[in-house]
């Protein structure tokens, strides 16, 4: 009985997540109408999910002629100490063990050789926009079956990097972005009052946001702390196809391009399923999805495991 109750609760949470992924600012009332739940039920489930099963939508800007981010994969001495020291300097940083220790993302180019403890830079590139996969099933076996059905040699080359025209925002628009980028659904009234920005200005800014950014929620059915987070760096001419296949996993994955490479952060519930996924990834290599790959297991990250 308890198991069935938990399954029904998860199904309700998933339906709510689907609504928020498709419409980041959807109201509780509209979500209730679309899902057949009571408004109070929706509100209660959202409150219970936040920061565990679901992360509210993040705003990820596209590269533009006047806006770039740079990603660095580094080997350092004493990785955990370096992470604790550097996370105050870099808003997006994660520490891992494997092919690299630190992943840094910065909106300015940096000379990483000057960082204390620096040993080696595995890769540094202009970063593409971060994509979060939409969870389409909650069942591991079902997702793997779908992934295997897509395991045929890719044909048309594709890269996830796309540079946009300049982002012509005024200072107040950049201020809105920096306050809402980690959660597009936080209450607006207090922030608009603090920033002295009208509701009309905010609505205009948000309505045009999708021209320059992606706004995406994340979903982890077991709770994010129950997963192994592993970063895979694929050298691939078929980045979109790699993301489309691995994006079918039953928990949110994230992707961004780094030159000829694709970073995929995958969340897997246990070691057995990780072994199964690794076998599948090697099968992808045999089919020509990528030339080679390396990986590191994420230990901690400054931004909710989502750069």
N, C-alpha and C positions, 0 to 999 in steps of 0.2 A: 504493500500500500504506500509506504513512504517513498519507494523508488518511483512509482507511477506519479505521485504528487510532485516529486522533483523533476521528472520528465516533462510534466505539463507546465510547470513553472518555467523551465528552460525554453520550451516552445513559445511561451508568451514573451519571454525576454528576446528571443530571436526575432519574432514578428515585429517587436518594437524597434530593434536594431535595424531591420530592413527598411522601416519607414524613415529612420533618421539618416541612414546611409544615402537613401535616394533623395531626401529633402532635409538638409541639415538643420533648418530652423523650424521644422514642423511642430505645431503646437500639440500639447497633450490632448486637447479636444479633437483635433483632426486625426491624430494617431489612434485615439479611441474609436472614432467613427470608422477608420479604415480597417481596424483589426477586430472590431466587434467587442472590445473590452470596455469596461467603465473607465471614465477619466481618472478617477482616484486610483484604480488598479494600475493604469499606465504610469502615473506619477510615482506610485510606491515602488514599482519595478525599476524605473529609471534610477531612483535614488539608491536602491539596493545594488544595482549593476555598476554604477559609476566607479571607475578606478579599480575594478576587479574583473567583471565579465565584459563590460563595455567601456571604451574610452570615447568621450564626446568628440565631435569632429574637430580636426586640426586643419589649419589653413596652410597649404604648401604652395608657395609662389613658383611660377614657371621662371626659368632663366629668361632674362630679357637683355636688350642691348645696354641697359643701364643698371642691371641687377644680376649678379652672379654669386653663387656659393662655391666654395672649394672644399674638396674632401681629401683627407690625408690618412693613410694606413701606415702606422708606425710600429717599429720595435723599439722598446725602451728598457732601461734598467729599472728594476723594482716597479712593475706595472701598476700595482694597487696604490703605492705611494704616489706615483706620477699622476695617476687618475685623480686622487684626492687633491693634489696640488693644482692640477691644471683645470679642473672643472669650474673653478672660480673665474678662469680666464676665457673659457670657451663654453658658450651656452649649450652646444650640442657635442657631447663626447661620450664614448662608451669604452669600457675596458673589457678585454677578452683574452683568452689563451688559445693559441694556435699559430697560424701563419703570421698574424700580427697581434699586437697588444692593445694599441689605442686606435680608435677611429675618431678623427676630429672633423668637424664641419664648421667653416667660418665664412662670413660674408666678405672677408678681406684675405688676400694672399698673405701667407706668413712664411718666414724662414724657419722651418721646423728643426733645422740643424742647430739652432740656437736654444732650443728647449732643453732644460736640465734633464739629464738621463737619456738623451737621444742616442740611439744606436744605428737605426737604419730606417729609411722610408721605402716601404714596399711599393706604394703607388700614391701619386698625387695627381688630381685631375679636377677640371671644372665639373661640378655636380649637376645632374639633371633633376627635374622635379621628383619629389617623393610620391609614389603611387601606393595606395593601400588596397589590397584585394578585397572584393566583396565576398563574404562567406555565403556559399550557396547550399551547403549541406552540413549537418552536425555529425555525420557518421564517417569515420576514418576509412572503412572498407569501401563505402560508396564513393568517396572522393578519389581514392586510389584507382578504382575501376574507371572513373571518368578520365583520370589522368592517363591511364594506360591506353584508353581509346584514342587519345591524341598523340600517341607515340609513333608518329610517322615523320620521315625526314622533312624538315622545313625547306621551303623553296625561296621565298622572297626575303631578302635581307631587310632587317628592321632595327632601328635604334630608338631608345626612349628619350634621347636628348632632342629637344626642340626649342630653339631660341625665339622669343617673341619680340615684337617692336618695343620701344621704350615704355615703361610704366609711367604714365604722366600723372602721378598723384601729387597732390599738395601735401603740405606738412601734416594737416589734420587727418588726411587719409592714411598716411604712413603711421600716425599715432594710433588710429583704429586698428590697423593691421597688427602692430606690435602688442596691443592689449588683448586682441581676440585670437591670435594665431595658435595658441595652445588649446583653446576651447572656444569654438564659435558660438556655443550655446549659453555662455555665462550671462547672468542678468545684465541687460544693457543700460537700464535707467541710471544706476549709480555711476557707471563709467562715462556715460554721455554727459552727465552733470559735472563730473570731475574734469573732463576734457573740454567742457563748454562747447559741445557739438550737439546740434539739434537732431531730433528724430528724423526729420526729412533728409538731412545730410547723411545720416547713418543708413537709411533705407536706400538712398541713391548709391552710396558706396557699396553696400552689400549686393545690390541687384546687378552691379557690373563686375563683382569680384570674380565670377566664374570665367570671365574673359582672360584673366591673368593668373588664376590659381585653381588648385583642386581643394575641395573641402570634403573631408572623408572621416568617417567614424571607424573604430576598430572593435572587433568582437572576439572574445576568448571564452568559449563555452564552459571550460573547466575552471576559469579564473586564471589570470595571467601568470600568477606565481606557480601554477602547476605545470608550466611548460618549460622545456629547454629552449632557449633562444640561441640560434646558431646563424651566424653570418656566412653566406657563401658568396664568393667573388668569381663570377663566370667570365671568361674571355670569349665573347660571342658576337657574331654578326647577325644573330637572330634574337635580339633582346626581348622584343615583344612576345615572341612565341614562348621563350623560356618563362617569362612572367605569366603568360596566360595559362600555361600548364601547371606550374607550381602554385599559382594563385587559386587553384581548386582545392587546396588543403582546407580542412574544416576549422580553421582559425585564421585570423587576419595575418597575411604576410605583407611585407613592404619591400619596395624596389626603387632603385634609382640607378641611372647610368653614371659611369665614370669613365669617359672616353670609350675605348673598345671593351670595357668591362661593365658588367651588371652586378650590382650588389643586391642580394636577396636575403632579407632577414626572415627566417622561417621559425615557427613556433611548433614544437613537437612534444607530445605529452610524456613520452618515456623512451628509454634506451632501445627497447625492442622496435618500436615504431621508427625511431631514428635509423636503425640498421636497415629496415625495410625501405625507408626513404632514400638512404644512400645507395642501395642496390638500384632503385629506380633512377636516381640521378646518373649513375654510371651507364644505365641503359639509354638515357637521354644523350649522353656523350657519344655512344656507339651510333646513334641515329643522326648525329651531326648537329645537335642543338648548340653545342659550344665546343671550343677547341680544348679547353682545360679549365680547371677550377681549383680553388683552395678555400679554406674555411677557418673560422675561429669561433669558439663558444663564448657567448656574451656572459659576463659576470655581473656587470652593473652598468647603468646608463643614466645620464643626467636628465633625459626627457622621456620618462615613461616607456623606455625601450623603443621609442619612435622618433627617429631623426627627421 
